[in-house]
Amino acid sequence: MSKSTILIVTNDTTASETDGQRGWVSGVQQRLAKAVEIPVSVLEDNMTSFLEAAGRLFQQADRQIGTQSDLQLDEVELQVEISGKGEVKLVAGGEATGKGTITLKFKRPS
């Protein structure tokens, strides 16, 4: 592994890996972890895009709240997952159970 790549352990499967298979074999294949080397630049680009989009969403929420009351958005916690392709995905609610996630916590400066 070079310094310009990062190793990601994933259980991602593609449709072609499991299509048409029956019985326990497909279940085992779906659960097998594999290590994938991803260029750090790909992960940086995807994380930057994700954070920019999240930032716009929370700026909009801040503006909406500000016009309707004296409340202020003070803290946001998001869980993200990195795919075997380096994609940064927002994990919704209870779907994070049992999966490796990264928690991003944003708090306003005091």
C-alpha positions as CSV (number, residue, x, y, z in Angstrom):
1,M,0.0,0.0,0.0
2,S,1.5,3.3,-1.0
3,K,1.2,6.6,0.9
4,S,-1.2,7.9,-1.8
5,T,-3.8,5.1,-1.1
6,I,-5.8,4.0,1.9
7,L,-6.9,0.5,2.6
8,I,-10.6,0.1,3.1
9,V,-12.1,-3.2,4.5
10,T,-15.6,-3.6,3.1
11,N,-18.3,-6.1,2.6
12,D,-19.6,-4.4,-0.5
13,T,-20.9,-6.8,-3.1
14,T,-22.0,-6.1,-6.7
15,A,-25.2,-7.5,-8.2
16,S,-23.1,-9.7,-10.5
17,E,-21.5,-11.4,-7.6
18,T,-24.8,-12.7,-6.2
19,D,-27.2,-12.7,-9.1
20,G,-28.6,-16.2,-9.9
21,Q,-27.0,-17.9,-6.9
22,R,-29.1,-19.9,-4.5
23,G,-28.7,-21.2,-1.0
24,W,-26.0,-20.7,1.5
25,V,-23.2,-19.8,-1.0
26,S,-24.8,-16.4,-1.8
27,G,-25.2,-15.6,1.9
28,V,-21.6,-16.3,2.6
29,Q,-20.4,-14.3,-0.4
30,Q,-22.5,-11.3,0.8
31,R,-20.8,-11.4,4.2
32,L,-17.2,-11.8,3.1
33,A,-15.1,-8.8,3.8
34,K,-12.5,-7.7,1.3
35,A,-9.8,-5.1,1.4
36,V,-9.6,-2.5,-1.3
37,E,-7.0,0.1,-1.9
38,I,-8.5,3.5,-2.7
39,P,-6.5,6.6,-3.8
40,V,-6.5,9.1,-1.0
41,S,-7.4,11.8,-3.6
42,V,-10.7,10.0,-4.4
43,L,-11.6,9.8,-0.7
44,E,-10.6,13.5,-0.2
45,D,-12.8,14.6,-3.2
46,N,-15.8,12.6,-2.0
47,M,-15.5,13.7,1.6
48,T,-15.2,17.4,0.4
49,S,-18.3,17.1,-1.8
50,F,-20.2,15.5,1.1
51,L,-19.2,18.1,3.6
52,E,-20.0,21.0,1.2
53,A,-23.5,19.6,0.6
54,A,-24.0,19.0,4.4
55,G,-22.8,22.5,5.1
56,R,-25.3,24.0,2.6
57,L,-28.1,22.0,4.2
58,F,-27.3,23.2,7.7
59,Q,-26.9,26.8,6.6
60,Q,-30.4,26.6,5.1
61,A,-31.7,25.1,8.3
62,D,-30.0,27.9,10.3
63,R,-31.7,30.5,8.1
64,Q,-35.1,28.9,8.4
65,I,-34.9,28.6,12.2
66,G,-33.6,32.2,12.5
67,T,-36.5,33.7,10.7
68,Q,-39.1,31.8,12.8
69,S,-37.7,31.9,16.3
70,D,-34.7,32.7,18.5
71,L,-33.4,29.2,18.2
72,Q,-30.0,28.5,16.8
73,L,-28.6,25.2,15.4
74,D,-25.8,24.5,17.9
75,E,-24.6,21.0,17.2
76,V,-24.9,18.4,14.4
77,E,-23.8,14.8,14.5
78,L,-23.7,12.7,11.4
79,Q,-22.7,9.1,10.8
80,V,-21.1,8.3,7.4
81,E,-19.9,5.2,5.9
82,I,-17.1,4.8,3.3
83,S,-17.8,2.3,0.5
84,G,-15.3,0.1,-1.3
85,K,-15.3,2.7,-4.1
86,G,-14.4,5.5,-1.7
87,E,-18.0,6.9,-1.7
88,V,-19.0,8.8,1.4
89,K,-22.6,7.9,2.4
90,L,-24.8,9.3,5.1
91,V,-26.1,6.6,7.4
92,A,-29.8,7.0,8.2
93,G,-31.1,6.4,11.7
94,G,-31.0,2.8,12.9
95,E,-29.3,1.5,9.8
96,A,-25.9,2.1,11.4
97,T,-26.3,-0.9,13.8
98,G,-23.4,-3.3,13.4
99,K,-21.7,-1.4,10.7
100,G,-18.4,0.5,10.7
101,T,-19.2,4.2,10.6
102,I,-17.4,7.4,11.1
103,T,-19.1,9.9,13.4
104,L,-18.7,13.6,12.3
105,K,-19.6,16.0,15.1
106,F,-19.9,19.7,14.3
107,K,-20.4,22.2,17.1
108,R,-20.5,26.0,17.0
109,P,-17.6,27.7,18.6
110,S,-18.3,29.2,22.0
